[in-house]
């Protein structure tokens, strides 16, 4: 994980993305994945990536805070960035012209919780999840938008208050040998106990629930584990996935943003009256958060995929937090003395 010192995350990310408008630089990056790329592709693919990066930045620069125009430019910015990322990682593959999603039951929707989407057989969304490794998102799969919103870390506070339930991700506070889970206290322990926690359990994360604690144990974090999400400031969240048609689905943050921005843009473009009515409900808090404040989150995720590295952002260099487990060190020293004793036959009577 790398820290970038900046007071303007969006601008910093755009500047770094512009590195991929240098075709020589991009070609070198591609050859890290495909060293035997054909000469034709070495010329063609970097030019395509350059075009998509430039278009993405242009659309992003046109995005303002107007909820009736921002969804279109923001989605098309993201769509172009995703195409660039796909070609960077899969230069021998062909991009699809479609978005990869379609809307379901739009005209009867009165709020975001009533919006459903369907995964199509091909398209940019399928290209994206091929890179992120999101599971269960196959053709004709129906997704409830409300569930997707429950997986975006930056929406957790608004989501909890809007729907009077905890989202499907939990903020983690690091302790010595475990992580406390920060709740919004909108659901009882009995309600939380009924949830399916099998997704983090696949990766060895045990969520212990009791009257006075909600703790993640046996956590040995590896940054790329699917159930771990980060915000732009490096805070960790545990994702429980979402239940859809008897399955637990995982969405990366970038996929959740793609689905959300797609839904918003299609409503604005093809169902403006439905969009206007939704914006007149309490959902406007979610909408504004995603359109105005999550541009930085989107660009941070784009940067992570372009460079295949986890970035987070700060305005200052923070001191390294050291938590020394002296008991563990003591046991390790004893073990090494015993091993040395067996190897050399010498006496070590220090313990």
C-alpha angles and dihedrals in degrees: 000000000000127000122219117201109220144125092211111054097176094051092045092052092047091051091052092046089055088069085079091062086073101087094201091053091047093048090054090051092049092050088059086068099031112024092172096054113148120255090244091055092046088064100034104046099049089052091052092048090049090053094049093047091050092048092047092053092046092052090046091051089054092054114107133170095272108119090207096058107020096074092064099048093040094051093047090049090054092043091056093046091051091053090052091050093049093051090047091056099030107032093158093057130084124241120232120232096223129080095239096234138075133193125250129200093357103150094056095048119116097175142008093269089067095055117105128185133197127216110232128216094258141358144103094305090057089048089053097050089047086064098040096041095228109175134229097016098125131149116302092011111150117224126192110222092216090060091052091051089055090065099057109098095209091056096052097102095044092042092053093051095041096051101024091234137096114262120242092259127066129206112236127218111200119234132172100280104358144023125253112221114228112222131191091221095233095123133047123247088248090058093047092049089062093062124105110249096172094113098066088037088066087067096045098263112139117197110207115199125193138148094274104025144044106190139173110216137186089030117163100168122220109183097226097050108125098233094056119085130180133204121220091270094057098255113150127233131184114223121211093189121228131277112241124167094336095315134099108232126198123213123188113222093254091053091050090052091047092053092046096048091045091053092047093048094049091050092050093047104039106017106032094156092055089047092050091051092049090050088056091061130074086271087086087083091060093041095051093045091054097043101040108027104026095063086091091050091050093050092046089054090048089052091050091055096042092053097028089231137106114250131185130181137228140163091227142025107259122210115260111260110230121196108182116199100204094182090057092047091049092052092047092052091050091050092052092050090051091049090050091049092053092047098048104023091232123141121252112180099166096114 
